[in-house]
Amino acid sequence: MKSVLLTGGAGYIGSNVANFLLDKGLKVTIIDNLITGKKILVPKKAKLFICDIANQKKVTKIIKINNFDAVMHFAGLVKVDESIKYPKKYNDFNYKKGKIFLNTCFKNNLKNIIFSSTASVYGNARHKKVYENNKLKPLNPYAKSKYKLENYLIKNSKSNNFKYIILRYFNVAGAEKKLRTGLISKSSSNLIKVICEVAVGKRKKLKINGNDYNTKDGTPVRDFIHVSDLAEIHYLTAKYLTENNKSKIFNCGYGKGYSVLEVVNNMNSIIKKKIPIIIGKRRNKDIEISISSTKKFHKYIEWKPKFNNLKYILKTSFDWEKKLKYIKKI
Ligand SMILES: NC(=O)c1ccc[n+]([C@@H]2O[C@H](COP(=O)([O-])OP(=O)(O)OC[C@H]3O[C@@H](n4cnc5c(N)ncnc54)[C@H](O)[C@@H]3O)[C@@H](O)[C@H]2O)c1
């Protein structure tokens, strides 16, 4: 594997993966329309095309003048609350444009596709851990749009003679050690992002959406995966795909859950202050517990997580948030 095409490489996860692949000596080409992404997150060594994934003419040209071994499709909109307000927008961006982009890939003979999906396609799991063969029940328009594109990939892989890896991320957080890139998002509802914004004084308090869930302390439980581990997962699964030519669906998480209150308490001990919190009502259709099974991933991919530590995740997120305060042009 020498050369990879990334859509959404100016975003949080895509830019982390871009840096990781470049560090491994790969050639990285990015397509991003900067709708939420930021040019400053794009590594200098990557080639950036500011372009919509649904622009068939331009995307075809980019594919034709390069020789990509794999495509990593990150581009999309990611805010669950926004998707509930604007369901059509999410269907258009994540599903319809995604479909157009995939068709352009098929037509131009790109054979290895890695797709960024989400654990929210499972909805509320009945068992403690979520397995890849669980029944899928996406509860919000964001999750539905990802679910639809997953199905499109699966259904079209045989007739178009390509292979895919679908990665269902659990809660992605943290920043890489070198702080070259991280999460920039206005009015984010990402728990760790919000906590860090409170910690650096950008927000006054954290609102916890419900403390009456059937969990150890009443607050929802999530499986947080560090973005640098996720970046390595992309590298390893792309290698697996190009070497083995087999389609797979994998969960991406550590298999351990932390409640919202546990996350807050860990942050309190890092900053040696108390994050002010208020308890609000449950959000509509919020998931109670979301923890990944990691069994299937470990069966096929040789990998050991390097950053499986909540305090490290929080510390790097906090360091990134502090750095952001001093970046003027975002
Ligand atoms: N962040 C998470 O915790 C999480 C969890 C599960 C899944 N995911 C998935 O991972 C992917 C990346 O998420 P992220 O957190 O980095 O989001 P992000 O918003 O930081 O990045 C998305 C990028 O896609 C670009 N983009 C969007 N629509 C585009 C289009 N039509 N054409 C070209 N570029 C376009 C944006 O400008 C942005 O740079 C998404 O597909 C998301 O659904 C993220």
The ligand as an ORCA input file, in Angstrom:
! r2SCAN-3c Opt
* xyz 0 1
  N     -16.282     11.890     15.860
  C     -16.832     10.760     16.258
  O     -16.890     10.455     17.468
  C     -17.392      9.797     15.236
  C     -18.050      8.638     15.714
  C     -18.554      7.739     14.781
  C     -18.391      7.965     13.432
  N     -17.772      9.104     12.981
  C     -17.633      9.309     11.529
  O     -16.298      9.660     11.226
  C     -16.256     10.544     10.101
  C     -15.386     11.731     10.445
  O     -15.918     12.390     11.580
  P     -15.214     13.646     12.250
  O     -15.550     13.615     13.683
  O     -13.808     13.714     11.815
  O     -16.055     14.833     11.589
  P     -15.567     16.240     11.021
  O     -16.781     17.085     10.862
  O     -14.457     16.774     11.834
  O     -15.000     15.841      9.588
  C     -15.818     15.606      8.467
  C     -15.122     16.225      7.269
  O     -15.873     15.927      6.089
  C     -15.916     17.106      5.276
  N     -17.111     17.000      4.413
  C     -18.406     16.876      4.821
  N     -19.210     16.769      3.743
  C     -18.407     16.806      2.647
  C     -18.647     16.739      1.238
  N     -19.879     16.608      0.753
  N     -17.595     16.802      0.387
  C     -16.331     16.933      0.880
  N     -16.040     17.028      2.190
  C     -17.063     16.957      3.068
  C     -15.955     18.248      6.270
  O     -15.565     19.497      5.729
  C     -15.010     17.742      7.352
  O     -13.680     18.132      7.075
  C     -17.711     10.895      9.788
  O     -18.107     10.143      8.667
  C     -18.487     10.461     11.027
  O     -19.789     10.055     10.711
  C     -17.277     10.033     13.862
*
